[in-house]
Amino acid sequence: MEKLLRPDDALNNRISYYLLMLLLLSLPFNLFYSHLFLIGLALHTTIQIRKTTIKPLLTRANFALAAVFL
């Protein structure tokens, strides 16, 4: 149980984890705080994204698979 509350990972992954947990905990209570945590998670994610991690995802095969659902 302690591993769920205190993940041993890099700092940016721990921040994402705690933001996601706060978002899930705030959903039933107040819409303002859930929006605040969602915006914080989106900002944190856009700051952490690197071009090298997205480059392998932008292939013809992935675009063809995504086009099926559009």
C-alpha positions as a Markdown table, in Angstrom:
| # | Residue | x | y | z |
|---|---|---|---|---|
| 1 | Met | 0.0 | 0.0 | 0.0 |
| 2 | Glu | 2.9 | 2.4 | 0.7 |
| 3 | Lys | 4.2 | 2.0 | -2.8 |
| 4 | Leu | 0.9 | 3.3 | -4.1 |
| 5 | Leu | 1.2 | 6.5 | -2.0 |
| 6 | Arg | 4.9 | 7.1 | -2.5 |
| 7 | Pro | 6.1 | 6.0 | -5.9 |
| 8 | Asp | 9.9 | 5.6 | -6.3 |
| 9 | Asp | 10.4 | 7.3 | -9.6 |
| 10 | Ala | 11.8 | 10.4 | -11.2 |
| 11 | Leu | 10.6 | 13.8 | -9.9 |
| 12 | Asn | 8.6 | 14.6 | -13.0 |
| 13 | Asn | 6.7 | 11.3 | -12.9 |
| 14 | Arg | 6.0 | 11.8 | -9.2 |
| 15 | Ile | 4.6 | 15.3 | -9.9 |
| 16 | Ser | 2.4 | 13.8 | -12.6 |
| 17 | Tyr | 1.2 | 11.0 | -10.3 |
| 18 | Tyr | 0.3 | 13.4 | -7.5 |
| 19 | Leu | -1.5 | 15.8 | -9.9 |
| 20 | Leu | -3.5 | 12.9 | -11.3 |
| 21 | Met | -4.4 | 11.6 | -7.8 |
| 22 | Leu | -5.4 | 15.1 | -6.7 |
| 23 | Leu | -7.5 | 15.4 | -9.9 |
| 24 | Leu | -9.3 | 12.1 | -9.2 |
| 25 | Leu | -9.8 | 13.0 | -5.5 |
| 26 | Ser | -11.3 | 16.4 | -6.4 |
| 27 | Leu | -13.7 | 15.3 | -9.1 |
| 28 | Pro | -16.7 | 14.5 | -6.8 |
| 29 | Phe | -16.4 | 17.6 | -4.8 |
| 30 | Asn | -15.8 | 20.9 | -6.6 |
| 31 | Leu | -15.6 | 21.5 | -10.3 |
| 32 | Phe | -13.2 | 24.5 | -9.8 |
| 33 | Tyr | -10.5 | 22.5 | -8.2 |
| 34 | Ser | -10.8 | 19.6 | -10.6 |
| 35 | His | -10.4 | 22.1 | -13.5 |
| 36 | Leu | -7.4 | 23.6 | -11.7 |
| 37 | Phe | -5.7 | 20.3 | -11.3 |
| 38 | Leu | -6.5 | 19.3 | -14.9 |
| 39 | Ile | -4.9 | 22.5 | -16.2 |
| 40 | Gly | -1.9 | 22.0 | -14.0 |
| 41 | Leu | -1.5 | 18.4 | -15.3 |
| 42 | Ala | -1.8 | 19.6 | -18.9 |
| 43 | Leu | 0.8 | 22.3 | -18.3 |
| 44 | His | 3.1 | 19.9 | -16.6 |
| 45 | Thr | 2.7 | 17.4 | -19.5 |
| 46 | Thr | 3.4 | 20.0 | -22.2 |
| 47 | Ile | 6.5 | 21.2 | -20.3 |
| 48 | Gln | 7.8 | 17.6 | -20.0 |
| 49 | Ile | 7.2 | 16.6 | -23.6 |
| 50 | Arg | 10.3 | 16.3 | -25.7 |
| 51 | Lys | 10.5 | 16.1 | -29.5 |
| 52 | Thr | 12.4 | 12.8 | -29.3 |
| 53 | Thr | 9.6 | 11.1 | -27.5 |
| 54 | Ile | 6.9 | 12.2 | -30.0 |
| 55 | Lys | 8.9 | 11.6 | -33.2 |
| 56 | Pro | 8.5 | 7.8 | -33.2 |
| 57 | Leu | 4.7 | 8.2 | -32.8 |
| 58 | Leu | 4.3 | 10.3 | -35.9 |
| 59 | Thr | 4.5 | 7.5 | -38.5 |
| 60 | Arg | 2.3 | 6.7 | -41.5 |
| 61 | Ala | 1.1 | 3.5 | -39.8 |
| 62 | Asn | -0.2 | 5.5 | -36.8 |
| 63 | Phe | -1.9 | 8.1 | -39.0 |
| 64 | Ala | -3.6 | 5.3 | -41.0 |
| 65 | Leu | -4.8 | 3.7 | -37.8 |
| 66 | Ala | -6.1 | 7.0 | -36.4 |
| 67 | Ala | -7.8 | 7.9 | -39.7 |
| 68 | Val | -10.1 | 4.9 | -39.3 |
| 69 | Phe | -11.6 | 6.4 | -36.2 |
| 70 | Leu | -11.9 | 9.9 | -37.6 |
